[in-house]
């Protein structure tokens, strides 16, 4: 089964025919909200709003472990994450969709692994390819079918938040090789790998990163929200095509 985790700007799927909602409990606490079960183009999916359905949970307080654990317990094998980002690379302008293939973790203090006790045999997740290549390809094919241009590949810098980054920090991320910056990529991506879930992200560029483009002297939050709202329709159309290729 496929699950969709919506980020800021995607707290619902308008075309999802909801069958039921269910509150989950996990050994790691409660997920961000009730799971929404429904049919999208005749395919069963689960939808979860990462920040809660009122967008009240900041990135550093999202219970990533509970979200992913509960999804796996419901039989989910594939997750498409939707996340808003700031564009560092010059061609990643607001409104651009990117399917990242690498990630750098700058977060701290988050519950970043399921192996957090001494009485469990642990394994070392191979994080060389953080995102599932097969699922990335499926998203790119869905984008092509939906006639929505997507950038294939890019390095996502996952930062702590909830504050935005300074120009000096963005310059550092660029020197490190990052193309975009967001706040929810980690530990979600790594936790999915620990659970052997196929995971990939649709990154929605909603602003230039600090010091770039029209964010040279600061970021206009109202403009960020407007761009997110305007772009999510493209994401929804891609997701409708992605589920058509789901054979689980």
C-alpha positions in Angstrom: 0.0 0.0 0.0 1.1 3.6 -0.7 1.0 6.4 1.9 1.3 10.1 1.2 2.8 12.4 3.9 1.8 15.9 3.2 3.9 18.9 4.3 3.1 22.5 4.7 0.5 23.5 2.1 -0.7 19.9 1.6 -2.9 19.0 4.5 -5.5 17.3 2.4 -6.0 15.6 -0.9 -9.1 17.1 -2.7 -9.5 14.1 -5.0 -9.2 11.5 -2.2 -12.5 9.6 -1.6 -12.2 9.1 2.1 -13.4 5.8 3.5 -12.5 6.2 7.2 -10.2 7.8 9.6 -8.3 6.1 12.4 -6.3 7.3 15.4 -3.2 5.3 15.9 -1.1 4.4 18.9 2.5 3.3 18.8 5.4 2.4 21.2 6.8 5.8 20.3 3.7 7.8 21.1 1.0 9.3 18.8 1.4 10.2 15.1 0.8 13.7 13.9 -2.9 13.1 13.5 -5.5 10.5 12.5 -4.7 8.5 9.4 -7.0 9.2 6.5 -7.8 6.1 4.5 -9.3 6.5 1.1 -9.4 5.8 -2.6 -7.4 7.8 -5.1 -8.0 6.7 -8.7 -9.4 3.4 -7.5 -6.3 2.7 -5.4 -6.3 2.5 -1.6 -3.9 5.0 0.0 -3.3 6.5 3.5 -2.8 10.2 3.9 -1.2 11.9 6.9 -0.5 15.6 7.4 3.0 15.7 8.9 2.4 19.0 10.8 -1.1 18.0 11.9 -4.3 18.9 10.1 -4.2 22.4 11.5 -0.4 22.8 10.7 0.3 23.2 14.4 3.3 20.9 14.9 6.7 22.5 14.1 9.3 20.5 12.2 11.5 19.7 15.3 8.5 18.4 17.3 7.0 16.1 14.6 6.9 12.5 16.0 8.6 11.0 12.9 9.1 7.6 14.6 5.4 7.3 15.5 4.3 8.4 12.0 6.4 5.8 10.1 6.0 3.0 12.6 2.2 3.3 12.4 2.2 3.5 8.7 4.2 0.3 8.5 1.8 -1.4 10.9 -1.0 -0.6 8.5 0.7 -2.5 5.7 2.3 0.5 4.0 5.3 -0.4 1.9 5.8 2.8 0.0 5.8 6.4 1.1 5.7 9.6 -1.0 6.6 12.6 1.1 5.7 16.1 0.1 7.9 18.9 1.5 8.4 22.6 0.9 11.9 23.8 0.4 13.9 26.9 -0.3 15.9 26.9 -3.5 19.7 27.4 -3.2 20.7 26.4 -6.7 20.0 29.2 -9.2 17.6 27.2 -11.4 15.4 26.1 -8.4 13.1 29.0 -8.6 9.8 29.3 -6.6 7.2 27.0 -8.1 9.7 24.4 -9.2 9.2 20.7 -8.3 12.3 18.6 -7.5 12.7 14.9 -6.8 15.9 14.9 -4.6 18.3 12.0 -4.7 20.6 12.9 -1.8 20.3 14.5 1.6 22.6 16.2 4.2 21.5 16.2 7.8 22.0 19.4 9.9 19.3 18.6 12.5 20.0 17.9 16.1 18.2 16.6 19.2 15.5 14.7 17.2 14.7 11.0 17.8 16.6 9.9 14.8 16.6 6.1 15.1 14.5 3.2 16.2 17.7 1.6 17.8 17.8 3.7 20.9 18.1 1.0 23.6 20.8 -1.4 24.6 18.6 -4.5 24.6 17.9 -4.6 20.9 20.1 -6.0 18.1 20.7 -3.1 15.8 21.6 -2.8 12.1 23.4 -0.2 10.1 21.1 1.1 7.5 22.9 1.6 4.2 22.2 5.3 3.5 24.3 5.7 0.4 21.1 6.2 -1.7 18.7 7.8 0.8 15.7 7.8 -1.5 14.3 4.7 -3.2 15.4 4.8 -6.9 12.4 2.8 -8.0 9.9 5.1 -6.3 11.7 8.2 -7.5 11.4 6.9 -11.1 7.7 6.2 -10.5 7.2 9.8 -9.4 9.1 11.2 -12.4 7.0 9.0 -14.7 3.9 10.3 -13.0 5.0 13.9 -13.4 5.6 13.2 -17.1 2.1 11.7 -17.5 0.6 14.7 -15.6 2.6 17.0 -17.9 4.2 18.6 -14.8 7.9 19.4 -15.2 10.1 18.1 -12.4 13.8 18.4 -11.7 15.4 14.9 -11.5 17.8 14.9 -8.6 19.2 17.3 -6.1 20.7 17.5 -2.6 18.3 18.4 0.2 19.8 20.1 3.2 17.7 19.2 6.3 17.9 21.9 8.9 16.5 22.1 12.5 14.0 25.0 12.2 11.5 26.3 12.9 13.4 29.5 12.3 14.7 30.2 8.7 18.4 30.1 7.9 20.8 33.0 7.8 22.5 34.0 4.6 25.8 32.6 6.0 24.2 29.3 6.8 22.8 29.0 3.3 26.2 29.8 1.9 27.6 27.0 4.0 25.0 24.5 2.7 25.9 25.5 -0.8 29.6 24.9 -0.2 28.6 21.5 1.2 26.9 20.7 -2.1 23.2 21.3 -1.1 20.8 22.5 -3.8 17.7 23.1 -1.6 16.9 23.5 2.1 14.0 22.2 4.2 13.2 21.2 7.8 11.5 17.8 7.6 13.7 15.6 5.5 15.5 14.2 8.5 15.1 11.9 10.4 12.1 10.9 8.3 14.1 9.7 5.4 16.5 7.6 7.6 13.7 6.2 9.7 11.9 5.0 6.6 15.0 3.1 5.6 15.4 1.5 9.0 11.9 0.1 8.6 12.7 -1.1 5.0 10.1 1.3 3.5 10.4 2.5 0.0 10.5 6.3 0.4 10.9 9.3 -1.9 10.2 13.0 -1.7 8.5 15.6 -3.9 10.2 18.8 -2.9 8.2 22.0 -3.7 10.4 25.1 -4.0 8.3 27.9 -2.4 11.0 30.6 -2.1 14.6 31.5 -2.9 16.8 30.6 0.0 18.2 33.5 2.1 20.5 35.7 0.1 19.3 34.5 -3.3 16.9 36.0 -5.8 14.1 38.1 -4.2 15.2 36.7 -0.8 18.4 38.6 -0.9 17.4 40.8 2.0 14.9 38.5 3.7 12.1 36.1 3.0 8.5 37.2 2.4 6.4 34.6 4.3 3.1 35.7 2.7 4.7 35.1 -0.7 5.9 31.7 0.4 2.4 30.7 1.4 0.9 31.9 -1.8 3.5 29.9 -3.8 2.9 26.8 -1.8 -0.9 27.1 -2.4 -0.5 27.7 -6.1 1.9 24.8 -6.6 0.2 22.1 -4.6 -2.3 21.5 -7.5 0.7 20.3 -9.6 1.7 17.9 -6.8 -1.8 16.5 -6.5 -2.0 15.8 -10.2 1.4 14.0 -10.0 0.2 11.9 -7.1 -2.9 10.8 -9.0 -0.7 9.4 -11.7 1.8 7.8 -9.2 -1.0 5.7 -7.6 -2.0 4.4 -11.0 1.4 2.6 -11.2 1.0 1.1 -7.7 0.8 -2.6 -8.0 0.7 -3.6 -4.3 
